[in-house]
Amino acid sequence: MTTSLLEASHIYAGYGEVPVLRDITVHVGAGEAVGMFGPNGHGKTTLLRTISGLLRPSNGTVHFDGDDVTIAKPSDIVGRGLVHAQQGNMLFGDMGVAETLELAAFKPRARAGAKAALERVYALFPRLAERRKQLARTLSGGERQMLSIGCALMCAPRLLLLDEPTLGLSPRLKEELAVAIGEIHESGIPLILVEQDVEFLLSLTDRLYLVEHGEVAREIDQASAPDHQEIMDMYFGTAAT
Amino acid sequence: MTETLIATIVSGLLLGSLYALMASGLSLVWTTLGVFNFAHGALMTFGAFVAWTVAEAWGLGLLAGAVAGVGAAALAGVLIELLLVRPFYGHRNMLLITVMTTLAAMIILQNGAQVIWGARLKQLPPIVEGNVSIFGAVVSAHEALIIVIAPLVLLLLWWFASTTRTGRSLRAVGQNQDSAALIGIDVPRAFSLAFGLSAALAGLTGVLLGSIRFITPSLGAEPLVKAMIVVIFGGLGSLGASAGAAFVIGMLEAFLVLWLGLYWTPSILFLLLILVLVFRPNGLFGRANA
């Protein structure tokens, strides 16, 4: 279609009879980091689930690297390098940290670089290296997030979808994850980052989508970024000020 | 006296081995898909009948029969998953629906066996002829072989689940389907693999049992009930717990038969099951938070 790495066009999707996404269109360019924010329950997670193939859209298309992946299986989409780290994800409770990471390099494309990727994950998150043998369900919330991002990195991502990686974490841990996510992007991996914290997003991404009522309510370019107050107004409505 | 004791222990080990093979198959499907497969016993019967046809009726020998029996059971398992379980994934009443559909599969297999093979009793030849003597007690060599084969098969299964990529992927699917899909595991394929492998284990049990007992359409019914007791007793969900519970139940059964006779044994086993469920609802070896 275009030069975009990811192009999700006019997506309609929902659960059963309940529509969540209404004609939403987003794109990610090569090398770009895109932020996504908006009220809870307005479709951010549903959009990511649709892009990664967990949910079939009732209408619209998803193109990744020029190929139509709208109805591809999740396992094939991962194989292409479009990798989704879920929100509040406990992964595999009864598996150890190292075992989980090794398994995450599942697709042949990921297996080739698994050794290097594992070292990279441990360098990025030294806590995971300390807890190699520990079972996932005994990890703290922050460690689970690290494992979840670590798993996504083991899949040899060409585009990373991160769904609220700092949900429920302390400010200190949040800062730690922000640094890690920054490093991941600087190493050349484009990403979509979903977050509630706009400041956090502004520090890590080039462009923002405000998602409301299942559609893009506004697109914000960092270059012409409105000031903090304007974004707060958008988010909470002018009545909040 | 000691001879009776040893004979009873051997009988307990034999029962334990058979129950462990049955229960590990049930447990594999339960942990991967969250489906309780009531057709498991009928798959075992089916495997035994196919093995008999190939080995005896066609005269191709026991090895060919065993391979055919295990393979046919595995194929039937994959078909049951595809036709009777897969259409209901994600349905909110999936557990209840699959109870009904796998019960239907059981009835189809059982009555199908009646139609195809008739009611005349059949038996497979033993894998090895003759007897062996264990501490003075005489045991048929075939039964002794089962006692050796079962733990080996269980070890192989454990090795498969804990170290191989495919085995690990089955465990991952059982623990979190979405996450498994998002690291690239083909979840539907994992389901059919789990069902096929489980049915292959049922088929193997049928082949082993087919030369100890007569092969009838209801051959698998009693072992299925025992395997259900075992998996509930051990706590559904872990291979080690199921295998451990299988040997506990097998040994208990052997000694209950010795002390109380055949008639009271099933009642006592069910009574014990109720007691375990009252005092340890997650099974004898189950985790409290499982």
Chai-1 contact restraints between the chains, C-beta under 6 A:
chainA,res_idxA,chainB,res_idxB,connection_type,confidence,min_distance_angstrom,max_distance_angstrom,comment,restraint_id
A,L54,B,D178,contact,1.0,0.0,6.0,A-B,restraint_1
A,P74,B,A181,contact,1.0,0.0,6.0,A-B,restraint_2
A,S75,B,G184,contact,1.0,0.0,6.0,A-B,restraint_3
A,S75,B,I185,contact,1.0,0.0,6.0,A-B,restraint_4
A,S75,B,D186,contact,1.0,0.0,6.0,A-B,restraint_5
A,V78,B,G184,contact,1.0,0.0,6.0,A-B,restraint_6
A,G79,B,G184,contact,1.0,0.0,6.0,A-B,restraint_7
A,H84,B,L182,contact,1.0,0.0,6.0,A-B,restraint_8
A,L91,B,S179,contact,1.0,0.0,6.0,A-B,restraint_9
A,F92,B,A172,contact,1.0,0.0,6.0,A-B,restraint_10
A,F92,B,Q175,contact,1.0,0.0,6.0,A-B,restraint_11
A,F92,B,N176,contact,1.0,0.0,6.0,A-B,restraint_12
A,G93,B,Q175,contact,1.0,0.0,6.0,A-B,restraint_13
A,D94,B,Q175,contact,1.0,0.0,6.0,A-B,restraint_14
A,L103,B,R168,contact,1.0,0.0,6.0,A-B,restraint_15
A,A104,B,I183,contact,1.0,0.0,6.0,A-B,restraint_16
A,F106,B,I183,contact,1.0,0.0,6.0,A-B,restraint_17
A,F106,B,G184,contact,1.0,0.0,6.0,A-B,restraint_18
A,F106,B,I185,contact,1.0,0.0,6.0,A-B,restraint_19
A,K107,B,G184,contact,1.0,0.0,6.0,A-B,restraint_20
A,C151,B,I183,contact,1.0,0.0,6.0,A-B,restraint_21
A,C155,B,I183,contact,1.0,0.0,6.0,A-B,restraint_22
